[in-house]
């Protein structure tokens, strides 16, 4: 993989704490993850994204950090982490970590110093107001769990700002010392061998917060500084940003007004995610087609990361009220399945009622979209959720490896309960069972990922919707790049469909099917392309040896 290795990657997102325990304390750790690298290699992933690994009081699943230069001792030591990087590299796997620097834990030494005295050297590392800000009850990220974004601290005798929970005070990015410290944190982990960072809450990192102003200015120049810094330290280092903002604002995160890609390398495509889920709910591809046609133009080097499920709820906030209701009715009819009035706290398999055909269709659609696919751990075997757990923890249960006690995750009582009842219990859904079945969902994911790795035009090329009237429920799109062209057909509906596309590809020579939901008739001249209900076909139109 070259400088833009991330364009040809499959990123696998996991929480070390819930992946594999090696020492029998009920908590997943680096040594446990090392022992599962061969599984990930066989699956076909070549990049791991690790949820927060730093020391933490654990009030927000690791997002409340007390030391950015170390690892949570429950997961192992820095030496164990360095060994993980080494073993992953031996298998051609790069490792990204979460960069959570919008805030710290209120137990972080910086904040403890800041509240001790107005003269503390760390006082101005956080955002303060001497009087109660007028926007105190605005801008909450977790409505229903938060009631304010400014909290009075008796010891500090001032109000402090926290975009998230009150135990996560925001850092002050107007302070040059804070900016410098963030660069040191990035450099530290790059020096250890980390290949990239998933940057949490990026719109808030560049927010120059002013008390009483809910629309504080944004400093995009800081993103340019961070990119320049990481690339001087490691030429192929990558920044992947979480920025769920309005479509017209997205290009600013990639580059400046001049059109150069000098900021974030890659953005999660939240707009596509919402429309994929809406399309699946309505069994109609129009929402996806609309977004693909209206996606903002990206500067050189800008790239999307696609996903269906991640570590959070499915965020539907960018959909209209009617669109949200359609999704809720189909995939989250029970109030307990919803979260923050905007999302669904479920995994994909149970959302689709365990329907194997629809699960395959959904992931075939995601993985054939432009950009780099991100896969959440356990999705490759169709894991379910535990709605008895609070909030987002419903989809953060331990990985289900085998029929053994606690799903083979740990010999001890797990840090979080393993799913042990119902259709998605580990006795029914686990890696061991699926490894022995060449028709399992796991085997299907392995085949799909291998096929994607042979189709670099998906990640590196252009994506265009086939512009002609097609049978209801059918989406046809193509990917074109230096290595050739691919055609993708997906039937989101329940009726058989036949397409005639031979006029559109006169340059095609001997097209061949490389992946599909079943054995279809030979492709021929593209004049009679059939698709079954929830069917999908990946057809190579042209291969260019470059």
URHU-V46577 format. One record per run of one state. SS is the DSSP state (hx for helix, st for strand, lp for the rest). FROM is the first residue (numbers start at 0). LEN is the number of residues. If there is no record, write none. Layout:
# URHU-V46577
ss=SS from=FROM len=LEN
ss=SS from=FROM len=LEN
This chain:
# URHU-V46577
ss=lp from=0 len=4
ss=hx from=4 len=4
ss=lp from=8 len=2
ss=st from=10 len=4
ss=lp from=14 len=1
ss=hx from=15 len=3
ss=lp from=18 len=11
ss=hx from=29 len=6
ss=lp from=35 len=1
ss=hx from=36 len=7
ss=lp from=43 len=3
ss=st from=46 len=4
ss=lp from=50 len=4
ss=st from=54 len=2
ss=lp from=56 len=8
ss=st from=64 len=3
ss=lp from=67 len=10
ss=hx from=77 len=13
ss=lp from=90 len=3
ss=st from=93 len=6
ss=lp from=99 len=3
ss=st from=102 len=1
ss=lp from=103 len=5
ss=hx from=108 len=6
ss=lp from=114 len=8
ss=hx from=122 len=3
ss=st from=125 len=1
ss=lp from=126 len=1
ss=st from=127 len=2
ss=lp from=129 len=13
ss=st from=142 len=1
ss=lp from=143 len=2
ss=st from=145 len=1
ss=lp from=146 len=3
ss=st from=149 len=4
ss=lp from=153 len=4
ss=st from=157 len=4
ss=lp from=161 len=8
ss=st from=169 len=2
ss=lp from=171 len=4
ss=hx from=175 len=17
ss=lp from=192 len=3
ss=st from=195 len=4
ss=lp from=199 len=2
ss=hx from=201 len=4
ss=lp from=205 len=1
ss=st from=206 len=1
ss=lp from=207 len=2
ss=st from=209 len=1
ss=lp from=210 len=2
ss=st from=212 len=1
ss=lp from=213 len=4
ss=st from=217 len=1
ss=lp from=218 len=2
ss=hx from=220 len=13
ss=lp from=233 len=4
ss=st from=237 len=4
ss=lp from=241 len=5
ss=hx from=246 len=8
ss=lp from=254 len=11
ss=st from=265 len=3
ss=lp from=268 len=1
ss=hx from=269 len=13
ss=lp from=282 len=3
ss=hx from=285 len=9
ss=lp from=294 len=8
ss=st from=302 len=4
ss=lp from=306 len=7
ss=st from=313 len=2
ss=lp from=315 len=5
ss=hx from=320 len=11
ss=lp from=331 len=3
ss=hx from=334 len=3
ss=st from=337 len=2
ss=lp from=339 len=3
ss=st from=342 len=2
ss=lp from=344 len=3
ss=hx from=347 len=4
ss=lp from=351 len=4
ss=hx from=355 len=13
ss=lp from=368 len=3
ss=st from=371 len=5
ss=lp from=376 len=2
ss=hx from=378 len=3
ss=lp from=381 len=9
ss=hx from=390 len=5
ss=lp from=395 len=9
ss=hx from=404 len=4
ss=lp from=408 len=22
ss=hx from=430 len=5
ss=lp from=435 len=5
ss=hx from=440 len=13
ss=lp from=453 len=3
ss=hx from=456 len=4
ss=lp from=460 len=1
ss=st from=461 len=4
ss=lp from=465 len=8
ss=st from=473 len=8
ss=lp from=481 len=2
ss=st from=483 len=8
ss=lp from=491 len=5
ss=st from=496 len=3
ss=lp from=499 len=2
ss=hx from=501 len=3
ss=lp from=504 len=7
ss=st from=511 len=5
ss=lp from=516 len=12
ss=st from=528 len=3
ss=lp from=531 len=4
ss=st from=535 len=8
ss=lp from=543 len=3
